[in-house]
Structure formats: structure tokens, C-alpha cells
Amino acid sequence: MEIENLQIHLNSKNRVHGTINDAYFYINTIEVPSDYSLHLSVLTASIPYSFYNVNNSNNTFVFTIGVNNYSYTLRTGNYSINDFLIELQTKITLLTISYDKIKSKLTFSYASNFSISTASTCLSLIGFGNLTDTSLLSSTNNTLTSVNCVNLQSFHCVCIGTNFITNSINVAFDKNPTIICSIPINTSPNSMITFVNPSHYKINIFSTMFSSINIKILDQDSNPIDLNGCNWSMTIQLDVIRFTHE
């Protein structure tokens, strides 16, 4: 098996079209004979930690008291638990909210019974995510405590997606296996997430031609990550592999 390689340096500000988290790039066409294959890898990446743990997809809190519905929208941003508690108490003035730092759970209370609506998008943040029993969203004796721990870690990793159909398998989205790299988040907000491929793992893109690439910046659920206008950079490598028979 013979291998040659080519490195391509990408920066989202130099994209031909698309957005920062869904960028398209064009290069001079690379075409190989049918007895060769092209394998793709992410060598390095620098991605700004400019996205928010409370964002437009998880910042609504809806609850019901009697026949009245109340809806609140939390400010987007990166919150510590103390900042998050202040935001909840500032916005949701009808309920009394306390935080048990030992158990990492919130308790909501009111003068009468109430329930948190499944229409709330912040359920995972406040400890009610992934419930199969919606009765757990209703108060008992005028109080309601988080079933799960408060979870402000909205992003588990940064996933790099592409337009190529590859041999990479995403068990949550097996009909669209486009994730070519998963980058751990091991730094704090407002810093740079850096990645160096530790094993030079590469994937077969099942094509003998390469002239463009679409790079998507996604979360663990394959949702686009809003980098709030900050650009990323990345070095990808194409390995041109010829299979020989002895």
C-alpha cells in the first residue's frame, strides 16, 4: 500500500460561501485513478470558545399556576451556577428559587401548587432533562425540586462534520454519518479550544475526486454551534492511498 499526502489549511474567514459554522471551501481539483482512494483527517484545529451554555435553543422557562401560563426568556451567555441562579431569580419573580450546592439541585416554591411546562427549553439546565414521567414537573406541597443535577454543560464536545459520506459511524444519526472528528472541550469560555490529532486517525471519503469541502461546527447532537462571529482555523490532510496486490 503506497501513501502520499497533502495538507490543506482552512480558515472560516476565507470561506467561499456559507456561514462560520457551515463553511464551504473550494480548491484545485485533486483526482486519482480508480485503484487509489482518498482518506481525510483533521490534523489540528483552533476553535474559539465563544459559544454560550445558555443560548437561543435552551433559554425559555414556562410554568403554570392554576389556569395561568407564564413564560420567561433568560439572557443568553456563559453562566456559572451562581450567575445562573441570579438570572433565574431576577426573571422568575413569582417563584422562590433556592440551590442546594451539595446535591446540585434547584428547588422552586410558591404559595400554591404549580407545574413547569414541557415547552420550557431549559429543562436540562435546571435538572429536568430527559424525563419520561411528566408528572415529575408538577409540585407537591407547593414545592418542586430538580429530579436530576443542574447541568450547565450544554456542550460536551465540538464535532467536525463534512459533506462527504464516510466510514465514520454516528450512532445517534446513523443515516447521516458525517462526523469526522470529535474535539473535547478542555478549556474555559472566552479562550481557544485547540486540537492536535493524537493518532492521525483518518477516514475514507469514498471518492476519487476532491475539489471542495463543507466544514460544519456542531455539538454532540449534531446541532450547529453559534460561534458568535468568531472565526476558526483548521488543518486537514488528504492521504492518497494506492492499494497494491502482492
C-alpha positions in Angstrom: 0.0 0.0 0.0 1.5 3.3 -1.1 0.6 6.6 0.6 1.1 10.2 -0.4 -0.4 13.1 1.5 -1.5 16.7 1.1 -2.2 19.2 3.8 -4.9 21.9 3.4 -5.1 24.9 5.7 -8.6 26.3 6.3 -9.9 29.4 8.0 -13.6 30.2 8.2 -13.0 33.8 7.2 -11.7 32.6 3.8 -14.8 30.5 3.1 -16.3 30.9 -0.4 -19.8 30.9 1.0 -21.9 29.7 3.8 -21.6 30.7 7.5 -18.8 30.4 10.1 -20.3 27.1 11.4 -21.3 25.8 8.0 -18.5 26.9 5.7 -17.7 25.9 2.1 -14.2 25.9 0.6 -13.0 25.2 -3.0 -9.5 24.1 -4.0 -7.9 23.0 -7.3 -9.3 19.6 -8.2 -7.5 16.5 -7.0 -8.4 13.4 -8.9 -6.8 9.9 -8.5 -7.2 6.7 -10.5 -9.7 4.1 -9.5 -7.1 1.9 -7.8 -6.4 4.8 -5.4 -8.6 6.1 -2.5 -8.7 9.4 -0.7 -8.6 9.5 3.1 -9.4 12.6 5.2 -8.2 13.6 8.6 -8.3 16.7 10.9 -4.7 17.3 11.9 -5.1 20.4 14.0 -7.9 22.8 14.9 -8.3 26.1 16.8 -11.9 26.9 17.6 -12.8 29.9 19.8 -14.9 29.1 22.9 -17.2 31.9 22.0 -20.5 29.9 22.2 -22.9 30.1 25.1 -24.1 27.5 27.5 -27.4 29.4 27.7 -28.4 30.2 24.2 -31.4 30.7 22.0 -32.1 26.9 22.0 -32.4 26.4 25.7 -33.3 29.7 27.4 -37.1 29.7 27.8 -38.8 28.8 31.1 -42.6 28.2 31.0 -44.7 27.3 34.0 -48.4 27.2 35.0 -50.1 28.3 38.2 -53.8 27.3 38.2 -55.1 28.3 34.7 -52.4 30.9 34.1 -49.3 30.3 32.0 -46.1 32.3 32.5 -43.2 32.4 30.1 -39.8 33.9 30.6 -36.7 34.2 28.4 -33.3 34.1 30.0 -30.5 36.2 28.7 -28.0 34.3 26.5 -24.4 34.0 27.7 -22.0 31.8 29.6 -23.1 31.2 33.2 -21.6 29.8 36.3 -24.2 28.3 38.7 -24.2 31.5 40.8 -24.8 33.7 37.7 -27.5 31.3 36.5 -29.3 31.4 39.9 -29.2 35.2 39.9 -30.7 35.3 36.4 -33.4 32.8 37.3 -34.4 34.8 40.4 -34.3 38.1 38.6 -36.5 36.9 35.8 -38.8 34.5 37.5 -40.0 36.7 40.4 -43.2 34.7 41.1 -41.4 31.6 42.3 -38.9 31.4 45.1 -35.8 29.6 43.9 -33.0 28.0 46.0 -30.0 26.0 45.2 -28.5 23.0 47.1 -24.8 23.1 46.2 -24.3 19.7 47.9 -26.7 17.9 45.6 -26.5 20.4 42.7 -30.3 20.7 42.5 -32.8 23.6 42.4 -35.9 23.9 44.4 -38.8 26.0 43.2 -41.7 27.0 45.5 -44.9 29.1 45.5 -47.9 29.8 47.7 -49.9 27.1 45.8 -49.1 24.2 43.6 -47.7 24.8 40.1 -46.1 22.9 37.2 -43.2 23.5 34.8 -44.3 23.1 31.2 -42.6 20.7 28.8 -42.5 23.7 26.4 -39.6 25.0 28.5 -36.4 24.7 26.6 -34.2 25.0 29.7 -35.3 21.7 31.3 -31.8 20.1 31.1 -30.2 23.2 32.6 -32.5 23.2 35.6 -32.3 19.4 36.2 -35.5 18.1 34.5 -34.0 16.9 31.2 -34.9 13.5 29.6 -37.9 12.9 31.8 -40.3 10.2 30.7 -42.7 10.9 33.5 -44.0 14.4 33.1 -45.8 14.3 36.5 -42.3 15.0 37.9 -42.7 18.5 36.6 -45.6 19.2 39.0 -45.1 20.5 42.5 -46.0 18.6 45.7 -46.9 20.7 48.8 -46.1 23.8 46.8 -42.5 22.9 46.1 -40.7 21.2 43.2 -37.1 20.0 43.3 -34.9 19.1 40.3 -35.0 15.4 39.5 -31.5 15.4 38.0 -28.5 17.6 38.8 -28.4 21.1 37.3 -26.5 20.8 34.1 -24.9 23.9 32.7 -22.5 21.9 30.5 -24.6 22.3 27.4 -21.7 21.3 25.1 -19.9 18.0 25.7 -17.6 18.4 22.7 -17.1 20.1 19.4 -17.8 17.9 16.4 -16.4 18.5 12.9 -18.9 17.5 10.2 -18.4 17.4 6.5 -20.4 16.8 3.3 -18.7 13.5 2.5 -20.2 10.2 3.2 -17.6 8.4 5.2 -16.9 5.2 7.1 -17.4 7.1 10.4 -20.5 6.0 12.4 -22.6 8.3 14.5 -24.9 6.1 16.5 -27.4 8.9 17.0 -27.6 9.8 13.3 -26.6 6.6 11.5 -28.3 7.7 8.3 -26.0 10.7 8.1 -22.5 9.6 9.2 -20.7 12.9 8.5 -18.8 13.4 11.8 -15.0 13.2 11.0 -13.6 14.4 14.4 -14.8 15.0 17.9 -12.9 17.5 19.9 -13.0 17.6 23.7 -13.7 20.9 25.4 -11.0 21.2 28.0 -10.7 24.9 28.4 -12.8 27.8 29.8 -15.2 30.1 27.9 -13.6 33.0 26.1 -10.4 31.0 25.4 -9.3 28.9 22.4 -10.1 25.2 22.1 -7.1 23.6 20.4 -6.8 20.1 19.0 -3.9 18.0 17.7 -4.8 14.6 16.2 -3.1 12.2 18.6 -3.2 9.2 16.3 -3.6 10.7 12.8 -6.9 8.8 12.5 -8.3 9.2 9.0 -11.4 8.2 7.2 -12.2 7.0 3.7 -14.3 9.6 1.9 -15.2 7.0 -0.8 -14.3 9.3 -3.7 -11.5 9.6 -6.2 -12.0 13.3 -6.6 -11.7 16.2 -4.2 -12.4 19.8 -5.2 -14.4 21.2 -2.4 -15.3 20.6 1.3 -18.0 21.7 3.6 -17.0 22.1 7.2 -19.7 22.1 9.9 -19.1 23.1 13.6 -21.5 21.0 15.6 -22.4 20.0 19.1 -22.7 16.4 20.4 -26.3 16.3 19.0 -25.2 17.4 15.5 -26.7 20.9 16.1 -24.8 23.9 14.7 -22.7 25.8 17.3 -23.1 29.6 17.2 -19.6 30.9 17.5 -20.9 34.5 17.7 -19.0 35.8 14.8 -15.6 34.4 15.8 -13.6 32.5 13.1 -11.9 29.1 13.4 -8.9 27.6 11.7 -8.1 24.0 10.9 -5.5 21.9 9.0 -6.9 18.9 7.2 -4.9 16.2 5.4 -5.7 14.2 2.4 -3.9 10.8 2.1 -3.8 9.4 -1.4 -3.6 5.7 -0.9 -2.9 3.1 -3.5 -3.9 -0.5 -2.8 -1.4 -3.0 -4.3 -1.8 -6.7 -4.5 1.2 -9.0 -3.8 
